[in-house]
Each structure stands twice: as C-alpha cells, then as structure tokens.
C-alpha cells in the first residue's frame, strides 16, 4: 500500500541496510538531526505496516544498536492506545515475524497480538497467516503459557482445529466450570467467535492494542452466545440461592472460581450492552447474594464476582444495574468492601450520565404523582411514601398512619411484608441512582429532549419526586434560556399534561418547551449572582431538600490570574495534604493517578487526571511527595491543567477555551481534595506537627474559598431559624458564638475554633451526629454539620462536662 512521506521515512529507517549503525533516536532522514517520532502523523493502516516491521526487528545486535530500534520502541509504546489496521499483506508480515521469533532466547510469544491482528485485517486472511497462527499456538502451549488461553485456542482452531491435549492443557484449571461450557460453545461457533472472545478478555498483554471498540457488540450479536450468557447467569443465581438456603455449604469467597468469575463477567457485559429485559431480575438477587454471607459473618460468598459485576456495570451502565449495586452496597458487611464499591458506583453513575437512552429510565413500582404507593396486606394497607426519603407506614382504620407493623401482618403475611419492604428498598436505590446519574451529567451540561424528559421523570412517581425538587433550564420560543422549578400542584395529565409545569423564580408560570427542545439541570455557573441568591432563598424558604447539591452548588469561574497563566491554574497549589487520603479520593471521584508517590525512585512527583464530557476533555492535577510527618505521608498540590482530545491524542487547551460547566465541576473536585485532605482540617496536627505549623496556622484562619463561601451563605439562611440565633454572628470568615464562659470563633473553612480574647485554640473532636434534631439544612455536607454541631455545643458551654474541653476553657494564668 502507498505510504505518506513521513511513514515511508520511518519505514526506511527500520528496513534500509545502508542505515545500519549508531544513529540519533528519532532521526528520519540523513542529516536531519534528532527528531521526535510523531506517530500521530501516521494513519491506522500505516501504523499496521510499521508495527509488522517493528515486530521483526531484533532488540539488539552485537555491539551495535539497530538504527530502527528507537522507532520500534515508539511503535510498541503507541500500540497500547492505538487501533492499527492491517492489509492482508501487513497481517501476514506481522504474524510471520512473530512466528519467526518463537525460538528466540528469552522471547515469549504474544497470542493476543496475533488474534488482534487477524481481527483488524481488512481483507481475507492469507494462507501464510494461517500457518503462522499454528506456529504461535504450538509455541505458547509448549512453553506453558496459559495466561491467554482464549487467544491460544483461537489460533489453534484457525490452524486446523483444537485437539484434546491442547484443550486439557489450556483449561485444566476449569474443566468443570462455566468456562468449559463457554469454551465448548465457542468451539462449535467457529474461529471468529473464538477470536472475539479472546479480544474481550481482561488479561491483556503489555504489547497489545486496546480492545476493538465494537468487539463486545460483535460478540453480543451472536444469538447462541447471548443464550449462553442468560443460562450462565441463571445458573450462578441458582447457586447463590442454594448457598443462602443451606442446600449448598457456605465457604467465604469460594462460591465461584476465577474462571467462572471471568465468564460471568462476560455474560453480564453482553446482557448489559444489549439491555436485555430479563437481566434486572437476575442481577439484583445475584449481587445481593454474593455481597453478604448467609450467616452473621462479615464475609461474603464471592468478593471477586461482586467486583467483576460492578466493573461490568461501569463499562455498560444501566439504571437498573446501578440501583442493584447500591442495594448490594447497603447490605455488605465486609469492612473493606464499601469504599471500593463506592469508587465503582461513581464510575457507573458517570457512565450512565453519558447514555441519554437510559438515564431517565425508571421502573414502575406503583408510586403515584403524590409519591405514594399503597399495597393491601390482608385487612391492612401498607403505605410507601417518597419525598426526600422512602418511608413505610401503615394506615389504620381511622385513616392515621403508624410506623409500627401490625401484629396480624407479621403473623399472617410475612411474605407480603417482605415484598413491601423490598419494594421500598428498591425505590430508595433507584432514587439514589437517579440523583447520582443526574449530577454526573453536570460537567458536560447533559440535556434531553423535553418530550423524553417529561415521559421519563414527571410521568413516573419516583421520577417526579426527584424532578420536582430540582431547577430545570430550557429555551423558550425565542431561544432564550429560562430556569424554572416544577409546580408542586402540577399533576401528569392535568392542563394537557404540560401547561404551567414550571414556575420561574418569581412564581410566574412558564410556557411549556417545544417537545424537541433540550432541557437540562440549571447550573449556577451560568446564572447571575442575584439569580443564584434568589434561588437559594426560595429553596430555603420552602425547606426543599434537593436530591443533589444544585442551588447551593459551588461556582468556580476563571480568574484574572488564570487568564494570565493561560494553560494552567495555581489556585489550589502549595497545599499540604494527607497523601493516602488524597489517593483514595482520586479513586472515589473517578481520577486516575499516574503512579503512587513514596520514598523510592520516581516517587517524588506524579499527575492525576479525570476524563470528562464523554472523553472529549481531561483535567490534570500535579502533586509532589513531601515525606512523612507525625506518621502521615504528606504531599503538596501543584498546578491544574486541561487537555482536549484531538486527532486521537490529548492536546493542552487554554483555560479560556474550557466550557464553563466543565471548568467549574473540575475545579470543584480539586477544591474537595484540598478541603478534605489538607492537614489544616486535622484539629490534632498543631499538637505535634512542627514542620508545617505555619501552614496549619495560616490555613486555619485564611480567607474563605469557594466551598466555604457557599457554606457561609447556607448558615446565613439556617441560623436565624435556630434556638441559638441570638448567640451567633457571621463575619467574613467566622461563625462567632457567644457562650456563657467564652466567645468562640469557628472558621468557616477549616472548622477550627479560636477563643476570645487571646485567640487561643480550642480542640473539639465531636461525635458523628446531626447538629440538632429536626434542623433543616438545604444540602448535606460533613463540614457544615460539624460547624453547626460545634456552635450548638459552645452556645451552651456552661453545661459542657467533657474534661478535655473544660480544661481548655479555663483562662490562661
């Protein structure tokens, strides 16, 4: 095939014998000097040609480095994220080069690269490629390489069929599992199905391209494989049910072996991808069953399968899968599971936000427009009510409601009672899943056609309970964006089903949008300051607890300093943070860290990044290792930058070109990292932390950041409604509380306390509890609750009995 001049130059460097001898890495033409190898200038088919040649190059020659060795290294590095395409000729060349090296000392064959090459071939496979496949398969079996059994089996099948010795050798560890059932099916389906099964395996080698984007779709399109997927999941669910019923013995983490977990993961991905209607009823009890032991032990039947199913849902998210995982998260008793599941749940929510076909889909659980679901249970009525929470109560004969389950229901209808409770639990999980999904759409400003939105949320009792507490934005007939809160009195079907659904901030009815008009969640970053304040006042006055933080959401706008730096921000640089906690937050918020920091070579600095807006943008954060202090590994934060995907690669982007919603949400993440993990948030640090004492003191009283300013606004609205209102004053940085013994200043950022008149520090570590009974808060936040808890405690300081606190309240001297 004809090559571009640049690709031809790289090819000559690897193949022209006249260029043998030492050369500068990256040089393409004689006399050109050292040049970087820019494989972004090479298209996918040219890359396939270069890869075939690079695969045949020796790594070293005696005393002399091959002149194309530097190009080979760049090609192999690029292979990890490129999708090469092959002509029949380049396909044959790569396989022949690979097969020709099977006897090389210290060289391990790569069956997955061979199967991937065949799948990426644009034409018929040449006979020489078939012969090479057989050589590679026999070499892998002879060398005892069993880490890519599906790839080896596919190559052996292409070369002339699978023999029993090869089968036994490859699958000796799984002869009686789902894996053997799957493999028997693949053997009947033929080579293409075997190649696809190899392509989607999780055990990919270093020198293998990423999975083909359509590999799962092609495998899912095989009816026989889809039928197998259902049978496998049904069998898995039956096994878990038998373990919980006592028909099968229970052993912690032994319900499924490794091969079965891998097969069930593939089966689940196939069903999720096709959005099979039978899957939710299988997945929910399967996840619940593997997450908790049938005994009181804090173990589980299969940790591996629980995580594999969660990973599958992250790759192919559905609302039902997210709700089922949330249900499993609530019942799991193993101490280490919740945090890991939370990270996986965050990924599912982010992925679901990018699936407009499924994001608004909710099951019909029988809730009406008023958020009630009434279930007859004998002579009684169970009433499930959904608002901010889902409550189960029982209607008495006089019409009043009681939380106590009637004795007759417990005695005569235990199964129906269990079903009602399960429905309530499912409703809670669905509401949590919907809120997570909607919030995950903020960075990309995700929108839906109004008609689809109206059918998906207001048309469903559960959806309406969420939609009515959120502010929505849509264009009017002139194209002007309008923001409105759903009218509490609106009901589906009334006034044509859409008239006067929304009211603006002043209470005026808004005309309904056009059915095809986009509707999305209102974000304060797009609104004027006065409008944001007005919405916050309205939300507080109506005591409306929003299902996600919206009206009181932090806003991060580009600053003049950031406009000057151009391509990076130093807004959150130079903070001292707890590194392990920071690393955990990276995972929880969907960030990827390039490496772990620590006292070893290469552990002094790293970058973390998060991909946003469906893969179109990426935000990065630099951080450095600072060493250990007080037994805590500390890190320092650095610059934040943004990159845009262009021509298959990440390119730095000026901050002025970053969409405002995406910039605000990304900086909100970084502010969260600093606010939560900064050593300034540790009330005990000042006692023994000499190295960063100046930083701790400065941060304990510094000017408020964005999150703390939102916290101050919330307090300004909440405090006047409390019994301690006359003892509290808000300043620019502090909540000042007047007690009987002292006057206290609680910093609105760090929550640290200074006592007047000498600004001595007061250390209080309160228990994790709500600030005060029925106190309304417009949003949930640990730091806001902590500040209020301290305020209520200190306003009544004369009644404090804790010796550690009382001793600090005594005036010095």
C-alpha positions in Angstrom: 0.0 0.0 0.0 1.3 3.6 -0.7 2.6 5.3 2.4 2.8 9.0 3.3 6.3 10.5 3.0 6.6 10.6 6.8 5.5 7.0 7.3 7.8 6.0 4.4 10.7 7.7 6.2 10.1 5.7 9.4 9.9 2.5 7.4 13.2 3.2 5.6 14.9 3.8 9.0 13.8 0.3 10.1 14.5 -1.6 6.8 17.3 0.1 4.8 20.5 -1.8 5.4 22.6 1.3 4.4 21.4 3.0 7.6 22.9 0.3 9.8 25.0 1.6 12.7 24.5 4.1 15.5 22.0 6.9 14.8 20.2 9.5 16.8 16.9 8.3 18.1 14.0 9.6 16.1 16.1 10.7 13.0 14.2 10.0 9.8 16.4 11.3 7.1 20.3 11.6 6.9 21.4 14.8 8.4 18.0 15.7 9.8 19.4 15.6 13.4 17.4 14.2 16.4 13.7 14.3 15.7 10.8 13.0 17.8 8.9 10.2 16.3 5.4 11.7 15.7 3.2 8.7 15.2 0.1 10.9 15.3 1.1 11.8 11.7 0.7 8.1 10.7 -2.8 6.7 10.0 -4.0 3.4 11.3 -3.1 1.3 8.2 0.3 2.9 8.0 0.7 2.1 11.7 -0.1 -1.5 11.0 2.7 -1.7 8.3 5.2 -0.1 10.8 4.1 -2.5 13.5 4.6 -5.5 11.3 8.2 -4.4 10.5 8.9 -3.4 14.1 7.9 -6.8 15.3 10.6 -8.4 13.2 13.4 -6.2 14.3 16.0 -7.6 16.8 16.1 -5.8 20.1 19.9 -5.6 20.0 22.7 -6.5 17.6 26.2 -7.4 18.7 27.8 -4.2 19.8 25.5 -2.1 17.6 22.0 -0.8 18.2 19.8 -1.3 15.1 19.0 2.1 13.6 15.3 1.5 13.7 15.3 0.4 17.3 14.1 3.8 18.6 11.2 3.8 16.1 10.4 0.2 17.3 10.2 1.4 20.9 7.9 4.3 20.0 5.6 2.0 17.9 5.4 -0.5 20.8 4.5 2.3 23.2 1.9 3.7 20.9 0.4 0.2 20.4 -1.1 0.4 23.9 -3.5 3.1 22.8 -3.7 2.9 19.0 -6.0 0.8 16.9 -3.9 -0.5 14.0 -5.5 -1.7 10.7 -3.9 -4.3 8.5 -4.0 -5.2 4.9 -3.7 -8.9 4.1 0.0 -8.3 3.3 0.8 -6.5 6.6 -1.2 -9.0 8.5 0.8 -11.9 7.0 4.0 -10.0 7.6 3.3 -9.3 11.3 2.3 -12.9 12.0 5.3 -14.3 10.1 7.7 -12.0 12.0 6.1 -13.1 15.3 6.2 -16.8 14.4 9.8 -16.5 13.2 10.9 -15.4 16.7 9.3 -18.3 18.6 12.7 -19.9 19.2 14.5 -16.7 20.2 16.1 -16.9 23.7 14.1 -15.1 26.3 11.3 -14.3 23.9 7.7 -15.1 24.9 5.1 -15.3 22.1 2.1 -13.0 22.3 -1.0 -14.9 21.2 -3.3 -11.9 21.9 -1.4 -9.7 19.5 -1.8 -12.4 16.8 -5.5 -12.8 17.3 -5.9 -9.0 17.4 -4.1 -8.7 14.1 -6.4 -11.2 12.5 -9.5 -9.3 13.7 -8.1 -6.0 12.4 -7.3 -7.3 9.0 -9.3 -5.5 6.2 -9.2 -8.4 3.8 -9.2 -12.2 3.7 -6.6 -14.0 5.8 -3.7 -15.2 3.5 -2.6 -18.9 3.9 0.7 -17.9 5.4 -1.1 -16.1 8.2 -3.0 -19.4 9.0 0.3 -21.3 9.1 1.9 -18.6 11.4 -1.1 -18.8 13.7 -0.4 -22.6 14.2 3.3 -21.9 15.0 2.4 -19.3 17.6 -0.2 -21.5 19.2 2.1 -24.6 19.4 4.9 -22.4 20.9 2.6 -21.0 23.5 1.4 -24.4 24.6 4.9 -25.9 24.5 6.2 -23.0 26.7 3.4 -23.5 29.2 1.9 -20.0 28.6 -1.6 -20.3 30.0 -2.3 -16.6 30.7 -4.1 -16.2 27.3 -6.0 -19.4 26.8 -8.8 -18.0 24.6 -6.2 -16.4 22.2 -4.2 -19.6 22.0 -7.3 -21.7 21.4 -8.5 -19.4 18.7 -5.1 -19.6 16.9 -5.1 -23.4 17.3 -8.6 -23.6 15.9 -7.6 -21.5 12.9 -4.6 -23.6 12.2 -6.6 -26.9 12.0 -8.8 -27.4 14.9 -8.5 -27.9 18.6 -7.1 -31.2 19.9 -8.0 -32.7 23.2 -4.4 -32.3 24.5 -4.5 -28.6 23.8 -7.9 -28.2 25.4 -6.8 -30.1 28.5 -3.6 -28.1 28.7 -5.2 -24.8 28.4 -8.3 -25.3 30.5 -7.1 -27.9 33.1 -7.9 -25.3 35.8 -11.6 -25.0 34.8 -12.8 -28.3 33.3 -15.9 -28.4 35.4 -16.9 -24.7 35.4 -18.8 -22.2 33.3 -15.6 -21.7 31.5 -15.6 -25.2 30.0 -19.3 -24.7 29.0 -18.4 -21.4 27.3 -15.4 -22.9 25.5 -17.4 -25.9 24.2 -19.9 -23.4 22.7 -17.1 -21.3 21.2 -15.6 -24.4 19.6 -18.9 -25.0 17.8 -19.3 -21.4 16.8 -16.0 -21.3 14.9 -12.9 -19.2 14.7 -14.5 -15.7 14.5 -16.3 -16.2 17.8 -13.2 -17.6 19.4 -11.2 -14.5 18.2 -13.8 -12.2 19.6 -13.8 -14.0 23.0 -10.0 -13.6 23.1 -10.4 -9.9 22.2 -12.6 -9.1 25.1 -10.7 -10.9 27.8 -9.4 -8.8 30.6 -5.9 -10.3 30.7 -4.3 -8.2 28.0 -0.5 -8.2 27.5 1.7 -5.2 27.5 2.2 -5.3 23.7 -1.4 -5.5 22.7 -3.7 -2.8 21.3 -6.8 -1.8 23.3 -9.9 -3.9 22.6 -11.7 -3.2 19.4 -14.5 -0.7 20.1 -17.1 -3.0 18.5 -15.8 -6.3 19.9 -18.5 -6.6 22.5 -21.2 -5.6 20.0 -20.0 -8.3 17.6 -19.9 -11.0 20.3 -23.3 -9.9 21.6 -24.8 -10.2 18.1 -24.2 -14.0 18.1 -27.6 -15.4 19.3 -26.1 -18.6 20.6 -23.7 -16.7 22.8 -26.4 -14.5 24.2 -28.4 -17.5 25.1 -25.4 -18.9 26.9 -25.0 -15.7 28.8 -28.5 -16.0 30.2 -28.0 -19.6 31.1 -24.8 -18.9 32.9 -26.3 -16.0 34.9 -29.3 -18.1 35.8 -27.1 -20.9 37.0 -25.0 -18.5 39.0 -28.1 -17.0 40.7 -29.4 -20.5 41.4 -26.1 -21.5 43.1 -26.1 -18.4 45.3 -29.8 -19.1 46.2 -28.8 -22.6 47.2 -25.9 -21.3 49.4 -28.2 -18.9 51.2 -30.9 -21.6 51.7 -28.4 -24.0 53.1 -28.7 -26.5 50.3 -25.0 -25.9 49.5 -22.3 -25.4 52.1 -21.0 -21.9 52.6 -17.3 -21.0 52.4 -16.1 -17.4 52.4 -15.2 -16.3 48.9 -15.5 -19.8 47.4 -18.9 -19.7 45.6 -17.2 -19.3 42.2 -13.7 -19.9 41.0 -11.6 -17.5 39.0 -12.6 -18.9 35.6 -16.3 -18.8 36.4 -16.0 -15.1 37.6 -14.4 -14.2 34.2 -17.1 -16.0 32.2 -19.9 -14.5 34.3 -18.4 -11.0 33.8 -18.5 -11.5 30.0 -22.1 -12.8 30.2 -23.1 -9.8 32.3 -21.5 -7.3 29.9 -23.2 -8.9 26.9 -26.6 -8.6 28.7 -25.9 -5.1 29.8 -24.8 -4.0 26.4 -28.0 -5.4 24.8 -30.1 -4.0 27.7 -31.8 -7.4 28.0 -35.1 -7.1 29.8 -34.5 -10.3 31.8 -31.3 -9.1 33.3 -32.5 -6.9 36.2 -34.5 -9.7 37.8 -31.4 -11.9 37.8 -28.8 -9.3 38.6 -30.4 -7.8 41.7 -30.6 -11.1 43.7 -27.2 -12.3 42.4 -25.5 -9.1 43.5 -27.3 -9.2 46.9 -26.4 -12.8 47.3 -22.7 -12.5 46.6 -22.4 -9.4 48.8 -23.4 -10.9 52.1 -22.8 -14.2 53.9 -25.8 -16.4 54.8 -24.5 -16.4 58.3 -23.8 -13.5 60.6 -20.1 -13.5 59.5 -18.6 -10.3 58.0 -17.6 -12.3 54.9 -19.2 -12.8 51.5 -19.7 -15.7 49.1 -17.7 -14.1 46.3 -15.8 -10.9 46.5 -14.3 -11.5 43.1 -17.7 -11.8 41.4 -19.1 -8.8 43.2 -16.3 -6.6 41.9 -16.5 -8.2 38.4 -20.2 -7.4 38.1 -19.5 -3.9 39.3 -16.8 -3.4 36.7 -19.2 -4.8 34.0 -21.8 -2.2 35.1 -19.1 0.5 34.9 -18.4 -0.4 31.3 -22.0 -0.8 30.2 -24.1 1.1 32.8 -27.9 0.8 33.1 -30.1 2.4 35.8 -31.2 -1.0 37.0 -27.6 -2.2 37.4 -26.7 1.0 39.3 -29.7 0.5 41.6 -28.8 -3.2 42.2 -25.2 -2.3 43.1 -26.4 0.4 45.5 -28.6 -2.3 47.1 -25.6 -4.6 47.4 -23.5 -1.8 48.9 -26.0 -1.3 51.7 -26.0 -5.0 52.8 -22.3 -5.8 52.5 -20.8 -6.4 55.9 -17.1 -6.9 55.0 -15.2 -3.9 56.3 -13.2 -3.2 53.2 -15.9 -3.5 50.6 -17.9 -0.3 50.9 -15.1 2.1 50.0 -14.1 0.1 46.9 -17.8 -0.3 45.9 -18.2 3.5 46.2 -15.5 4.1 43.7 -17.1 1.6 41.3 -20.5 3.1 41.8 -19.1 6.6 40.9 -17.9 5.2 37.6 -21.3 3.6 36.9 -23.0 6.9 37.6 -20.6 8.9 35.3 -21.0 6.4 32.5 -24.8 6.4 32.8 -24.9 10.2 32.5 -23.5 9.7 29.0 -26.3 7.3 28.0 -29.2 9.5 27.0 -31.2 6.5 26.0 -31.2 5.1 29.6 -30.5 7.9 32.0 -34.2 8.7 32.7 -35.5 5.2 32.7 -37.2 4.2 35.9 -39.2 1.1 36.9 -42.9 1.4 37.7 -43.0 0.5 41.3 -46.6 1.7 41.8 -45.9 5.2 43.1 -48.5 7.9 42.1 -47.9 11.5 41.4 -48.1 12.3 45.1 -45.3 9.9 45.8 -47.5 7.2 47.4 -47.7 3.5 46.8 -50.5 1.7 48.7 -50.2 -2.1 49.0 -53.1 -4.1 50.5 -51.8 -6.6 53.1 -54.7 -8.6 54.5 -57.1 -6.1 56.2 -54.3 -3.5 56.4 -52.8 -1.1 54.0 -49.0 -0.6 53.6 -48.2 3.0 52.5 -44.8 3.7 50.9 -44.2 7.5 50.7 -41.4 9.0 48.8 -40.1 12.6 49.2 -36.5 13.2 50.4 -36.6 9.6 51.7 -38.8 6.5 51.3 -40.9 5.8 54.4 -43.0 2.7 55.1 -46.1 3.3 57.3 -49.4 1.5 58.0 -52.8 3.1 57.6 -55.1 2.5 60.5 -58.9 2.2 60.2 -59.3 5.9 61.2 -57.0 7.0 58.4 -54.0 7.8 60.5 -50.6 6.4 59.8 -48.3 4.4 62.1 -44.7 3.2 61.6 -45.4 0.1 63.6 -46.1 -3.1 61.6 -49.5 -4.5 62.7 -49.1 -7.8 64.6 -51.6 -9.5 62.2 -49.4 -8.6 59.3 -46.3 -10.0 60.9 -48.1 -13.2 61.8 -50.3 -13.9 58.8 -48.5 -12.2 55.9 -44.7 -12.4 56.4 -44.0 -13.0 52.6 -46.1 -9.9 51.6 -44.4 -7.9 54.3 -41.0 -8.9 52.9 -42.1 -7.9 49.4 -43.3 -4.5 50.6 -40.0 -3.8 52.4 -38.1 -5.0 49.3 -40.1 -2.6 47.1 -39.3 0.3 49.5 -35.6 -0.7 49.3 -35.7 -0.8 45.6 -37.3 2.6 45.4 -34.5 4.0 47.7 -31.9 2.5 45.5 -33.5 3.9 42.3 -33.8 7.4 43.8 -30.1 7.3 44.8 -29.1 6.0 41.4 -31.1 8.7 39.6 -29.6 11.5 41.7 -26.1 10.3 41.1 -26.7 10.0 37.4 -28.2 13.4 37.0 -25.3 15.0 39.0 -22.7 13.2 36.8 -24.1 15.0 33.8 -23.1 18.4 35.1 -19.6 18.6 33.5 -21.0 18.0 30.0 -24.2 20.1 30.6 -26.1 16.9 29.5 -29.5 17.7 28.0 -32.6 15.6 27.0 -35.4 16.3 24.5 -38.2 17.7 26.6 -40.7 15.1 25.4 -38.4 12.2 26.5 -37.7 14.0 29.8 -41.4 14.5 30.5 -42.2 10.9 29.9 -39.2 9.7 31.9 -39.4 11.8 35.1 -42.8 13.6 35.6 -44.5 10.6 34.1 -43.2 8.3 36.8 -44.0 8.6 40.5 -40.4 8.1 41.6 -39.0 10.4 38.9 -41.5 13.1 39.8 -40.3 13.1 43.4 -36.8 13.9 42.1 -37.7 16.3 39.3 -40.0 18.5 41.4 -37.1 19.4 43.8 -34.7 20.5 41.1 -34.3 23.6 38.9 -34.5 23.0 35.2 -33.4 25.1 32.2 -34.8 25.1 28.7 -35.2 27.6 25.8 -38.4 29.4 25.2 -39.9 30.2 21.8 -37.4 33.0 21.2 -34.5 30.7 22.1 -33.8 32.5 25.4 -32.9 30.1 28.2 -35.4 30.1 31.1 -35.0 28.5 34.5 -37.9 27.0 36.4 -38.9 24.9 39.3 -41.7 22.4 38.8 -45.0 23.5 40.2 -45.9 21.5 43.3 -49.5 21.4 42.3 -48.9 20.1 38.8 -50.0 16.5 38.1 -49.5 14.5 34.9 -52.5 14.7 32.7 -53.8 18.0 34.1 -54.0 21.0 31.8 -52.9 19.0 28.9 -50.1 17.4 30.8 -47.6 20.1 30.3 -49.1 23.6 30.7 -47.7 25.5 33.7 -45.4 22.7 34.7 -42.7 25.2 35.5 -42.7 28.4 37.5 -39.8 30.9 37.4 -38.1 32.4 40.5 -40.8 34.9 41.0 -43.6 32.3 40.9 -44.8 33.1 37.4 -45.9 30.2 35.1 -43.5 29.5 32.2 -44.8 28.3 28.9 -44.0 24.7 28.2 -41.0 24.0 26.0 -41.3 22.6 22.5 -41.3 18.7 22.6 -37.9 18.6 20.8 -36.3 21.4 22.9 -33.4 20.4 25.1 -33.9 20.5 28.8 -31.1 20.2 31.4 -30.4 20.9 35.0 -29.8 24.5 35.8 -26.2 25.2 37.0 -25.4 28.3 39.0 -22.3 28.9 37.0 -24.4 30.1 34.1 -26.5 32.5 36.2 -26.1 36.0 37.6 -25.2 36.3 41.3 -28.6 37.8 42.1 -30.4 34.9 40.4 -28.4 32.4 42.4 -29.1 34.1 45.7 -32.8 34.3 44.8 -33.0 30.5 44.1 -31.1 29.8 47.4 -33.6 31.9 49.3 -36.5 30.1 47.6 -35.1 26.7 48.3 -34.5 27.6 52.0 -37.9 29.3 52.5 -39.7 26.2 51.1 -37.5 23.9 53.2 -36.8 22.0 50.0 -34.1 19.4 50.4 -32.7 18.9 46.9 -31.7 15.3 45.9 -28.4 16.7 44.7 -26.5 19.9 45.5 -27.7 22.4 42.9 -28.9 25.8 44.2 -26.1 25.8 46.8 -23.5 24.3 44.4 -20.1 25.9 44.4 -19.2 28.0 41.3 -15.6 28.3 40.0 -15.1 31.0 37.4 -11.8 31.8 35.6 -9.8 34.3 37.5 -7.6 37.1 36.0 -4.5 35.3 37.3 -5.6 32.1 35.4 -6.1 34.1 32.3 -2.5 35.3 32.7 -1.1 31.8 33.2 -3.0 30.7 30.1 -2.9 27.0 30.1 -2.8 26.1 33.9 -4.2 27.2 37.2 -2.3 27.6 40.5 -5.4 28.3 42.5 -5.1 25.2 44.6 -1.3 24.9 44.6 1.1 24.7 47.6 -1.3 22.9 50.0 0.0 20.3 52.3 -2.4 17.2 52.2 -2.5 13.7 53.6 -1.4 11.7 50.6 -3.1 8.4 51.3 -6.4 10.1 51.8 -5.9 12.1 48.6 -5.1 9.0 46.7 -8.4 7.4 47.9 -10.3 10.5 46.9 -8.8 10.3 43.4 -10.3 6.8 43.0 -13.6 7.8 44.6 -14.1 10.8 42.2 -13.0 8.9 39.1 -9.5 10.3 38.8 -6.6 8.2 37.6 -3.2 8.7 39.3 -0.2 8.0 37.0 1.7 6.4 39.9 1.8 6.1 43.7 4.1 8.6 45.5 6.6 7.5 48.1 10.3 7.4 49.1 11.5 5.5 46.1 12.9 6.3 42.6 10.3 8.1 40.6 8.0 8.5 43.6 8.7 12.2 44.1 6.0 13.6 41.8 3.0 12.5 39.8 0.0 13.6 37.9 -3.6 12.6 38.4 -6.4 13.2 35.8 -10.0 12.7 35.2 -11.7 12.3 31.8 -14.8 14.3 31.3 -17.6 15.0 28.8 -17.6 11.6 27.3 -13.9 11.5 26.6 -13.7 14.9 25.0 -11.8 16.6 27.8 -9.3 15.8 30.6 -8.3 17.7 33.7 -5.0 17.1 35.4 -3.5 17.8 38.9 0.2 17.7 39.7 1.3 16.7 43.2 4.6 16.1 44.9 5.8 13.8 47.7 6.8 15.8 50.8 7.7 12.9 53.1 6.3 11.7 56.4 5.3 13.8 59.3 3.6 12.6 62.5 3.3 9.2 60.9 1.4 10.7 58.0 2.6 10.7 54.4 2.2 14.2 53.1 2.0 15.6 49.6 2.0 19.1 48.1 -0.5 20.1 45.5 0.6 21.8 42.2 -0.9 23.1 39.0 -4.2 22.2 37.4 -4.4 22.0 33.6 -6.9 20.9 30.9 -6.5 18.9 27.7 -8.8 18.3 24.8 -8.9 15.1 22.7 -7.9 16.0 19.1 -6.7 13.6 16.3 -6.6 10.7 18.7 -4.3 12.4 21.3 -4.6 14.7 24.3 -3.7 18.3 23.4 -3.2 21.1 26.0 -6.0 23.6 25.9 -6.1 27.3 27.0 -8.2 27.7 30.1 -10.3 30.3 28.2 -11.5 27.5 25.8 -12.7 25.1 28.5 -16.5 25.1 28.8 -17.6 26.9 31.9 -19.6 24.0 33.4 -16.7 21.6 32.9 -14.2 24.0 34.3 -16.4 24.6 37.4 -17.0 21.0 38.1 -13.3 20.0 37.6 -12.2 22.8 40.0 -14.9 21.7 42.4 -13.2 18.3 42.6 -9.8 19.8 43.2 -11.2 22.1 45.9 -12.8 19.0 47.5 -9.4 17.2 47.5 -7.7 20.1 49.3 -10.6 20.8 51.7 -10.9 17.2 52.9 -7.3 16.1 52.9 -5.4 19.3 54.0 -3.6 18.9 57.3 -5.4 22.2 58.3 -8.6 20.2 58.7 -6.9 18.0 61.4 -7.5 19.5 64.9 -4.7 17.5 66.4 -2.0 18.5 63.9 -0.9 21.6 65.8 0.0 19.5 68.8 2.9 17.7 67.2 3.3 18.9 63.7 6.3 21.3 63.8 7.3 21.1 60.2 4.1 22.5 58.7 2.9 24.5 61.8 3.0 27.8 59.8 0.9 26.3 57.0 -1.6 24.9 59.6 -1.9 28.3 61.4 -2.4 30.2 58.1 -5.0 27.8 56.7 -6.9 27.8 60.0 -7.8 31.5 59.5 -7.3 32.1 55.8 -9.7 33.9 53.5 -12.6 31.7 52.6 -12.5 29.6 49.4 -15.5 28.9 47.2 -16.9 25.9 49.2 -16.6 27.8 52.4 -18.4 30.9 51.0 -21.3 28.6 49.9 -21.3 27.2 53.4 -21.5 30.7 54.9 -24.5 31.5 52.7 -26.2 28.4 53.9 -25.5 29.3 57.5 -26.9 32.8 57.0 -30.2 31.3 56.0 -30.3 28.5 58.5 -29.1 30.1 61.7 -32.0 32.7 62.1 -34.3 29.7 62.4 -32.4 28.1 65.3 -32.7 28.5 69.0 -29.1 29.8 69.2 -29.7 32.5 66.6 -29.3 35.3 69.3 -25.9 33.9 70.3 -24.4 33.7 66.7 -22.9 36.3 64.4 -21.5 35.6 61.0 -18.4 37.6 59.9 -16.5 37.3 56.7 -14.6 34.2 57.8 -16.0 33.1 61.1 -19.2 32.0 62.9 -18.9 33.8 66.2 -20.7 32.1 69.1 -21.2 33.8 72.4 -21.3 31.2 75.3 -21.6 31.7 79.0 -17.9 31.3 79.6 -16.1 32.4 76.5 -16.8 33.8 73.0 -15.7 31.5 70.1 -14.8 32.0 66.5 -15.4 28.9 64.3 -13.6 29.2 61.0 -16.0 28.5 58.1 -13.3 26.8 56.0 -11.4 24.6 58.4 -14.0 24.5 61.3 -11.2 25.2 63.7 -12.1 27.2 66.8 -10.3 30.2 68.4 -11.4 31.6 71.7 -11.5 35.3 72.5 -9.9 37.5 73.8 -6.5 35.9 73.0 -7.3 33.7 70.0 -6.2 30.6 71.9 -7.0 27.4 70.0 -9.8 25.1 71.2 -9.7 21.5 70.2 -13.0 19.7 69.9 -13.5 16.4 68.1 -17.3 15.8 68.2 -19.0 12.5 67.6 -20.5 12.0 64.2 -24.1 13.1 64.8 -26.5 15.6 63.4 -26.3 19.2 64.6 -29.7 19.4 66.1 -32.8 17.2 65.8 -35.1 18.5 63.0 -32.8 21.3 61.9 -33.3 21.9 58.2 -30.2 22.0 56.0 -30.5 22.8 52.3 -27.8 20.3 51.5 -25.8 17.6 53.3 -22.2 18.3 54.0 -20.0 16.9 56.8 -18.2 20.3 57.4 -21.4 22.2 57.5 -22.9 19.8 60.0 -19.6 19.9 62.0 -19.7 23.7 62.3 -23.3 23.6 63.5 -22.6 20.9 66.0 -19.8 22.9 67.5 -22.0 26.0 67.5 -24.8 24.3 69.4 -22.2 22.9 71.9 -20.4 26.1 72.6 -23.6 28.3 72.8 -24.3 26.2 76.0 -20.7 25.9 77.1 -21.6 26.1 80.9 -23.1 22.6 80.6 -20.1 21.0 78.9 -18.8 18.2 81.1 -16.1 16.7 78.8 -12.8 17.1 80.9 -10.6 17.6 77.8 -12.8 20.5 76.7 -13.4 22.0 80.2 -9.7 22.2 80.8 -9.2 24.3 77.7 -12.0 26.7 78.6 -10.2 28.0 81.7 -8.5 31.3 81.1 -4.7 31.1 80.9 -2.8 32.4 84.0 
